[in-house]
Amino acid sequence: MADANHVDVVILGAGSGGYACALRAAQLGLTVVLIEKDNLGGTCLHVGCIPTKALLHAAEVADATRDAGQFGVQATFDGIDMAAVNTYKDGVVQRLFKGLTGLINGRGITVVAGAGRLTAPNTVEVDGPEGSTAYVGKHVVLASGSYSRTLPGLEIDGERVLTSEHALRLDRVPSSVIVLGGGVIGCEFASVWRSFGAEVTIVEALPRLMAAEDADSSKQLERAFRKRKIKALTGTAFESYEKTETGVRVTVAGGDVLEAELLLVAVGRGATTDGLGYDEQGVAMDRGFVLADERCRTNVPGVFAVGDIVPGLQLAHRGFAQGIFVAEEIAGLSPAPIDEAGIPRVTYCDPELASVGLTQAQAEEAHGADGIETLTYDLGGNGKSQILKTQGSVKLVRRKDGPVVGVHLVGARVGELIGEAQLIYNWEAFPEDVAPLVHAHPTQNEALGEAHLALAGKPLHAHS
């Protein structure tokens, strides 16, 4: 290589996919340039996973304080101090950002601050304060992430009509909110605001909340939200909105009118690819997303794509895994392709939803209704769940006389159980393989063991 601008790998975007690729590539002895116009860590660290989950934990503390009396603890809930909540949230983000920055700097990775654009299949040009600089790589990795989408005619103003990024910066608890979209982002913010004391209405065009999850999980979530007085209008399309003196007025299909202080638009995320030169360089695209094969290769030799810009699950840990995969692929290690269905999914509302593998409907489509078995274990039979006073279930889906192909969890803290569940799925374990494993008592983890015992034909704390 002639100079520092010619390296083994040029990465455009330093979110979960980009920085993971950079760290692993440097670890494998490759020279790396990592280009980012904002902060290292991307959406997940700064305006996504981490700050949102900090708010959700604050919401959990608020609910625990309100309900302390049922545990014999005398406590008084006096309200939410959003300035203090935001200080806590931002402190978590800054500590993680500082740690990530140290990791990147310690690996000899060249970090370039600025807006990059693909100007040749092997070149990313970056606009900086002193003009443009071109960085040439033997390989280029596109990892430019995603942005909050809206609907035609629905203008985001950041004051009354918000995206999740605006919601994370609110300096007050709104009195009422309409949440447009009943997916992960919508349900998590609905949960936070309800715990903080707001009146919340979710408007979802699809027939159920969390439509990508198993239908039984959706039903349990909707039931739990009703108990929490979160109103969910499913099968209800958005039609129009207008600003009022005190907030917003939303008209939905059928002519019903809803009013609230704020409207959160949570209708999904689009790929950040516009104006970045991908299509001009011949990279195959579909509705703004970059098409890539199972080895994260685009149709342009030497150009890879990872994370939210690639169709599929828009999850930080998916991008992280893809980034590592691409670094190892470039280094010639021939890693095994990532099974999309084997990536765990967690929604951190109250109650939490966690899943891996196929839903019952997907399994029936793949193997036939007569080719699968399901079992649902009620968390009411689990000691730790009783202690936590949570309700929910473990649902298993298996091929008849075959491995478990789906695990679906509902309840407080079940996101912490998905690690074992994804091992069960990805190792193609039979219920009979899991049943002998010893699970610590009393834990919610036991519920996974009990469910597999029952599906293996020897139910103990479950009715046969």
Buried (B, 14 or more C-beta within 10 A) or exposed (E): EEEEBBBBBBBBBBBBBBBBBBBBBBEBEBBBBBBBBBBBBBBBBBBBBBBBBBBBBBBBBBBBBBEBEEEEEEEEBEEBEBEEBBEBBBEBBEEBBEEBBEBBEEBEBBBBBBBBBBBEBBBBBBEEEEEEBBBBBBBBBBBBBBBBBBBEEBEBEEEBBBBBBBBBEBEEBBBBBBBBBBBBBBBBBBBBBBBBBBBBBBBBBBEBBBBBBBBBBBEBBBEBBEEBEBBBBBEBEBBEBEBEEEBBBBBBEEEEEBEBBBBBBBBBBBBBBEEBBBBEBEBBBEEBBBBBEEBBBBEBEBBBBBBBBBBBBBBBBBBBBBBBBBBBBBBEEEBEEBEEBBBBBBBBBBBBBBBBBBBBEBBBEEBEEEBBBBBBBBBEBBBBBEEBEBBBBBBBBBBEEBBBBBBBBBBBBBBBBBEBBBBBBBEEBBBEBBBEEEBEEEBBBBBBBBBBBBBBEEBEBBEE
